[in-house]
Amino acid sequence: MKPRTVNLIQLNVAVLLWGGTAVFAKLIPLPASHITCLRSVVAAVALLAFMAATRTRFLPAQGRHYGMLLLLGLLMCLHWVTYFQALKVSTAAVAILSMQTYPVLTALVEPPVFGERIRKLDVAVAGMVFVGVAVMVPQISLSHATTQGILLGIVSGTFFMCRNLITRKYVREYSSSALMFWQVMVTAVLLAPLVIMKPEGLSAPRTLGLVALLGVAFTALPHTLHSASFRHLSGKTIGILGALLPLYGAITGYLVHGETVEPRTALGGAIILACVLFETVRSVRTR
């Protein structure tokens, strides 16, 4: 199997697992900062055990890389906190869909960053993804909680885009598991003071079990697969393929929380899916 095909499979599995993140976030009765910190601790332990078993190097090769790893961790922390807060104040569909604006930003920002030419087709496909997202979002007012969810989702997507571009630049120097380990560790350290100040609700066995599942199956594994996909896929391709997340999120939201899918959501999802399939076929044929 070609390396690019392997990366496409890894990416789709990661997005599928991410689709379940929103479901578990709504089941955990904790603030967004607590959920983010605890999932990071669990993910860090799981990744450290994996790297020890596989003898994977995780220490920075150069002293100056500590700054890069700290920046990645900060961006991951901000991305997660804003995303989980969006899930808390609005529906899973709104939070996920608004975050999907990041492929549009990626298509416009990535080429200048890496000295590449901006292609009109990339912008057009990313634009169609944005159209699909816009169609799926219901009518809202500025004072409505849904508005807050959309704004938080867009901010979260922006942080995610920045993290992805930096990951693409350094992923060839470090394994995906090592990169993810540093990000979750930095996130856990940054948010630990908030958890220590307000530890309420942390002793419930069900809550801790959900956090553990969230940290391993829906954090360490998908993010490692996602980081690995940067080896042979561009940020634009990864961002646009990530548009499958609303589809997976809508399905899991319906199965677990009974959230229904409105006709406009189905229409927007169809537009996004068409763009995803087009980008998948085009990325395979161009290599």
N, C-alpha and C positions, 0 to 999 in steps of 0.2 A: 504494500500500500504506500502511495506517495506521501511524503511528509506533509504536504499541504492538505491532503485529504484527511490525514490523521488530525491535523489541527482543526479542521472544520468539524470533525466528529467531537473533539474535545470541547470546542466552543459551544456546540449545540447541547451537549450534556450539561455543561456549566449553566447555560441559560435555563434549561429545564429545571435544574435544582434551585436556581434563583427564583423561579416561579413559585416555589413553595415557601420562600422566605416571608413573604407578606402574610401568608396564612398563619405561620408560627408567631410572627410578631404580634398579631392581633390576639393570640391566645395567651401571651405572656403578660401578666398584670404588673408591669414595671415601666418606669419612665424610659424614654428613648436612650438617654445616656447610660442607664444601667444595663439595658439590653445589649447595647453596643460594646460596653466594657466587658461584660461577662462572656459574650460570644467570642470576643477577642482572646480572653484568657484561655478558654477551652480550645480555640483554634490554635493558639500558640503552643499549648502542651501537645496537641495532636501532631502538629507539624514538627516539633522538636523530636518527638518519639520517632516519627517517620524518617527524619534526616539522620538520626542516630542509627537506626536500623539499616539504612541504605548508605551510611557513611558519606552523606552529602555535606559539602563544605558550606557553611553559612556565615562565617566571619568575613567582614569586608576585606577585599584584596588590597585596598589602599585607604589611607586615613581620610582622604578627602571624600570618600564614598559614604562616610557616616552622615554627612550633611544631606546627601541625596536620599539615603534610606530614611532619615528623619523626616524629610519633606514628603516622601511617599506615604509614610505613616500618618502624618498630619492631614494630608489630602484624603486618605482613606477614612480617617476619623471623622472629618467634616462631612464627607459623602454619606457615611452610615448614619450619623446623628440626624442630619437633615432629612434623610430618606425615612428613617423610622418615625421621626416626628410627623412627617407627611402622612404616614400610615395611621398614626394615632389620631390626627385631626380630620382625616378624610377617609375615603374608601381606598381599598387596595388598587382598584382600577385607576383612580385619579392619580395616586402617588406614582404608580408604575408608568402610566402613560406620559405624565408630565416630565418624568426623568428621561424619557426617550427623545427629548429634544437634543441630547448630547451628540448623536450622530451628525446632526446638521452643523453643529459647532466644529466637530472633528473634521468634517470634509472641508471646512473653510480654514481652519487653523493649522492642521497637520502639514499640508504642502509647504508653506513658508518656513515652518520650523525645521523641516528636514531637507530644505532646498529642492523641493519637487514642484512640478508645474500643477496648478489647479486645473483639473479637468471639468469641463462643463457637464459631462455625464455624471460625474460624482456628485456635483452640486444638485443636479436635477433629481437623481435618485434620493439623495438625502432630503431634498425639498419635498418629494412625494411622501417620504416617511413622516415628515412634519405635518403634511396635509392630513395623512391618516390619523395622526395623533390628535390634531385639531378637531377632526370630525367626531372622534370618539368622546371628546370632553363635552359634557352637557353645558347648557347655558348657566352662567353663574353671576353673582354680584360681588363687589369688592368686600363687602362685610360678611360674606358667607364663608363657612369653614372650608368649603371646597376650594375657594380661592387661595386660602392659606396653604392647602395641600398642593395645589398646582405650583405656587411660587416656591415652596420648599423643594418640590420635586425638580424644578428647573435648576435651582441652586445646587442640589445634590448631583444632578447630571453634569453640571459644569465642573465640579470638583472631580467627578469620575473621569471626565475627559482629560483633565490635566494629569491625573494619575496615570491614565493609559498612555499618554504621549511620553511621559518620563519612563514608564516601564518599557516601551518599545525601544528607547534609546539604550537602556542598560541590561535588557533581558539576556543578551548574548554573553554577558560577563558573569551572571549569577543564575542559578537554577530557579525555576518558578516557585518551588517550595521555600527556598531561602528568601526570596523577595517577599513572599507572602508572610513568612514568619516575622520578618522585621516590621512589616506594616501592622500586623495585629498586635505585636508586642508594644510598639510605640502607641498605638491606639489605647491599649489597656492601661499603660502607664499614665497617659494624659487624662483619662477619665476616672482612674481609680479614686482620686480625692472625692469626687462627687458621690461615688458609691459608698465610700467609708462614712461620709457625713450623713447619708440617709440610707441605712441598710435595711429599712423596712421591706418585708415581703421576700427576703432572700432565703428564708428557712423552709419555705413550703417545698416538699419533695417533688410535686408535680411541676412547679415553676422551674426548679433546678434541672429536672429531667428534660423539659422543653428547651432550656438554655443549652444544655449539653448537646442535644440533637441539632439545635441551630448552629452551634459552634463547629461541630464536626462535619455533618452531612450537608449543611447549607452554607458553610463559610469556608472552612479549610479546603475541602474538596473542590467545589466549583471555582473558587478564586485561583487555586493552583492550576486547574485546567485552563482557566481564562488567561492567566499569565503565560502559560506554555504556548497558547495559540498565537502569540505575537511573534514566534520564531519564523513563521512562514506566511503570516497574514498581516495586512496593513491595518492601521487604526481605523480607517474608513470602513473596510470590510467587516471588521469585528464590531464596530459601532452599529452598522446597519443590520448585521445578522442578530445583534442583540435586541432588535425590535421584535423578535419572537417572544420576548419576556411578557409583554401585555397579554398575549394570547394564552401563554401558560398560566399567568397569574389569574386571568379571568376564569379559566377552567377550574383551577384549584380553589379559587374564591367561591365558585358556585357549589363545588362538591363539599367543601368544609363549612362555609358560612352561609350558603344559600343565596349568595349575591347573584342577581339576575343580569343577563346581558341584553341591553336594549338594542333596537335595530340600528341606531347610529353607531353603537359600539361594534356591532358585527360588520358594518360597512367600513368603518375606519380600520378594523382589524384585517379585513380583506385587502385593503390598499397596502397596508404594512406587509402582509404576507407575500403579496405579489412582488414588492420591492426586495424582500428577503430572498425569494426564489431567484429573481433576476440576478441579484448580486452574487449569490452562491454559484450559479452556472457561469457567470462571467468571470469570477475569480478563478475558477478551476480551469477554464479554457485559455486564460491568459498566461498560464504557467506551463 
